[in-house]
Amino acid sequence: TLLSHADIALYRAKAEGRQTYRFFSDAMNEEVRSRVRLTDELRLAIPNGQLFLVYQPQLRANDGRIVGVEALVRWRHPRRGILVPGVFLPAAESGGLIKALGQWALHEACRQGRQWIDAGITPCTISVNLSTAEFRAPLELERLVFSVLAETGLPPHLLELEITETTLIGLSSKHEEVIKRLRSAGVKF
């Protein structure tokens, strides 16, 4: 128990910037237990259909015309109701679930885009956020994107992949080549 408590305090100190120390508290313990519980629940939520996407319109500034939609993930938690990403993304990242979550979101957004086309609604660009973790394996990401586009039938020019500025800073030539190939296929960034 003592070692476990020391470990929890150590990780808290590291998370708060190193060169510091923290004393263990019951609140820290409960926070860790809560995060582990949430991660375990999320691990089940992905295959059990508890996640869903909402689509936020993207408007052109000069005339207010909708030019695209951004796919945003939500979790219909069985006990806690609808959860927004800020509540569960940290657990997905720390629990190694962020890639599975991203793959699910990409597939679901492309599937929905294809459904809109089949219903006679020509969608604008569908934007999907990529995490830094997904971008660490660029060739794997490229294969995934092409596979999902082929499986769902969404035209590549309707897909936009959003990456953060932090991700852009760490790009290698391998990343740049993958971006070029995806762009040449029609995918936007």
C-alpha positions as CSV (number, residue, x, y, z in Angstrom):
1,T,0.0,0.0,0.0
2,L,2.8,2.4,0.9
3,L,4.6,1.8,-2.4
4,S,1.3,2.2,-4.3
5,H,0.6,5.5,-2.6
6,A,4.2,6.7,-3.2
7,D,3.9,5.8,-6.9
8,I,0.6,7.8,-7.2
9,A,2.3,10.8,-5.6
10,L,5.4,10.4,-7.8
11,Y,3.3,10.4,-11.0
12,R,1.3,13.5,-9.8
13,A,4.6,15.3,-9.2
14,K,5.9,14.3,-12.7
15,A,2.6,15.5,-14.3
16,E,3.0,18.8,-12.6
17,G,6.3,19.6,-14.1
18,R,9.1,17.6,-12.3
19,Q,11.6,19.2,-9.9
20,T,8.8,19.0,-7.3
21,Y,7.2,16.6,-4.9
22,R,3.7,15.8,-3.8
23,F,2.3,14.1,-0.8
24,F,-0.2,11.3,-1.3
25,S,-3.8,12.1,-0.6
26,D,-7.0,10.2,-0.7
27,A,-8.2,12.6,-3.4
28,M,-5.2,11.5,-5.6
29,N,-6.1,7.9,-5.0
30,E,-9.7,8.4,-5.9
31,E,-8.7,10.3,-9.1
32,V,-6.5,7.4,-10.2
33,R,-9.2,4.9,-9.5
34,S,-11.8,7.0,-11.3
35,R,-9.5,7.3,-14.4
36,V,-8.8,3.5,-14.4
37,R,-12.5,2.8,-14.1
38,L,-13.3,5.3,-16.9
39,T,-10.6,3.7,-19.1
40,D,-12.0,0.2,-18.5
41,E,-15.5,1.5,-19.3
42,L,-14.3,3.2,-22.5
43,R,-12.5,0.0,-23.6
44,L,-16.0,-1.6,-23.6
45,A,-17.8,1.4,-25.0
46,I,-16.0,1.4,-28.3
47,P,-17.1,-2.1,-29.5
48,N,-20.5,-1.9,-27.7
49,G,-21.8,1.1,-29.7
50,Q,-21.9,3.6,-26.9
51,L,-20.0,6.2,-28.9
52,F,-21.6,8.5,-31.5
53,L,-20.6,11.5,-33.6
54,V,-22.2,14.9,-33.7
55,Y,-21.5,17.1,-36.7
56,Q,-20.6,20.8,-36.1
57,P,-21.1,23.0,-39.1
58,Q,-18.1,24.9,-40.4
59,L,-19.1,28.2,-41.8
60,R,-17.4,30.5,-44.3
61,A,-16.8,33.8,-42.6
62,N,-17.8,36.2,-45.3
63,D,-21.3,34.8,-46.1
64,G,-22.1,32.3,-43.4
65,R,-22.4,29.4,-45.9
66,I,-21.8,25.9,-44.6
67,V,-18.6,24.6,-46.2
68,G,-18.1,21.5,-44.1
69,V,-18.8,19.7,-40.9
70,E,-16.5,18.6,-38.2
71,A,-17.1,15.1,-36.7
72,L,-17.0,15.3,-32.9
73,V,-17.2,12.2,-30.7
74,R,-19.5,11.8,-27.8
75,W,-20.0,8.9,-25.4
76,R,-23.5,7.8,-24.3
77,H,-22.3,6.5,-20.9
78,P,-24.8,4.0,-19.3
79,R,-24.8,5.7,-15.9
80,R,-23.3,9.2,-16.5
81,G,-25.3,10.2,-19.6
82,I,-23.7,12.0,-22.5
83,L,-20.0,12.7,-22.0
84,V,-17.9,15.2,-24.1
85,P,-14.4,14.5,-25.2
86,G,-12.8,16.6,-22.4
87,V,-14.1,14.0,-19.9
88,F,-12.9,10.8,-21.6
89,L,-10.0,11.7,-24.0
90,P,-7.4,11.9,-21.3
91,A,-8.4,8.4,-20.2
92,A,-8.3,7.2,-23.8
93,E,-4.8,8.7,-24.2
94,S,-3.4,7.4,-21.0
95,G,-5.1,4.0,-21.4
96,G,-3.8,3.4,-24.9
97,L,-7.2,3.6,-26.5
98,I,-6.8,6.8,-28.5
99,K,-5.9,5.0,-31.8
100,A,-8.9,2.7,-31.5
101,L,-11.1,5.7,-30.8
102,G,-9.7,7.6,-33.8
103,Q,-10.1,4.6,-36.1
104,W,-13.7,4.3,-35.0
105,A,-14.4,8.0,-35.5
106,L,-12.8,8.0,-39.0
107,H,-14.8,5.0,-40.1
108,E,-18.1,6.3,-38.6
109,A,-17.6,9.8,-40.2
110,C,-16.9,8.3,-43.6
111,R,-19.8,5.9,-43.3
112,Q,-22.2,8.7,-42.5
113,G,-20.8,10.8,-45.4
114,R,-21.6,7.9,-47.7
115,Q,-25.1,7.6,-46.2
116,W,-25.7,11.3,-46.9
117,I,-24.6,10.9,-50.5
118,D,-26.9,7.8,-51.0
119,A,-29.8,9.8,-49.5
120,G,-29.2,12.5,-52.2
121,I,-27.6,14.9,-49.8
122,T,-24.3,16.0,-51.1
123,P,-22.2,16.7,-48.1
124,C,-19.5,19.3,-47.8
125,T,-16.1,18.4,-46.4
126,I,-16.3,16.1,-43.4
127,S,-13.5,16.9,-41.0
128,V,-12.0,14.3,-38.6
129,N,-9.5,15.1,-35.9
130,L,-6.3,13.0,-35.7
131,S,-4.4,12.6,-32.5
132,T,-0.7,12.8,-32.2
133,A,-0.6,9.1,-31.3
134,E,-2.4,8.2,-34.6
135,F,0.2,10.2,-36.5
136,R,3.2,8.5,-34.9
137,A,2.8,5.6,-37.4
138,P,2.2,7.5,-40.7
139,L,2.2,4.5,-43.0
140,E,-0.3,2.7,-40.8
141,L,-2.5,5.8,-40.8
142,E,-2.2,6.0,-44.6
143,R,-3.3,2.4,-45.0
144,L,-6.2,3.0,-42.6
145,V,-7.5,6.1,-44.5
146,F,-7.4,4.4,-47.9
147,S,-9.0,1.3,-46.4
148,V,-11.8,3.2,-44.8
149,L,-12.4,5.3,-47.9
150,A,-12.6,2.1,-50.0
151,E,-14.8,0.3,-47.6
152,T,-17.3,3.1,-47.1
153,G,-17.2,4.5,-50.6
154,L,-16.7,8.1,-49.5
155,P,-15.0,10.1,-52.2
156,P,-11.6,11.2,-50.9
157,H,-12.2,14.9,-51.7
158,L,-14.9,15.0,-49.1
159,L,-12.6,14.0,-46.2
160,E,-10.5,16.4,-44.3
161,L,-8.0,15.3,-41.6
162,E,-7.3,17.8,-38.9
163,I,-3.9,17.7,-37.2
164,T,-2.8,19.9,-34.3
165,E,0.0,22.4,-34.6
166,T,2.0,20.4,-32.1
167,T,1.8,17.4,-34.4
168,L,3.0,19.5,-37.3
169,I,6.1,20.5,-35.4
170,G,7.3,16.9,-35.2
171,L,6.8,15.9,-38.8
172,S,9.5,13.8,-40.5
173,S,10.0,13.3,-44.2
174,K,8.0,10.0,-43.9
175,H,5.0,12.0,-42.5
176,E,5.3,14.5,-45.3
177,E,5.4,11.8,-47.9
178,V,2.2,10.3,-46.5
179,I,0.5,13.7,-46.4
180,K,1.5,14.2,-50.1
181,R,0.1,10.8,-51.1
182,L,-3.2,11.4,-49.3
183,R,-3.5,14.9,-50.7
184,S,-2.8,13.6,-54.3
185,A,-5.7,11.2,-53.7
186,G,-7.9,14.1,-52.8
187,V,-7.9,14.1,-49.0
188,K,-7.6,17.5,-47.4
189,F,-5.6,18.5,-44.4
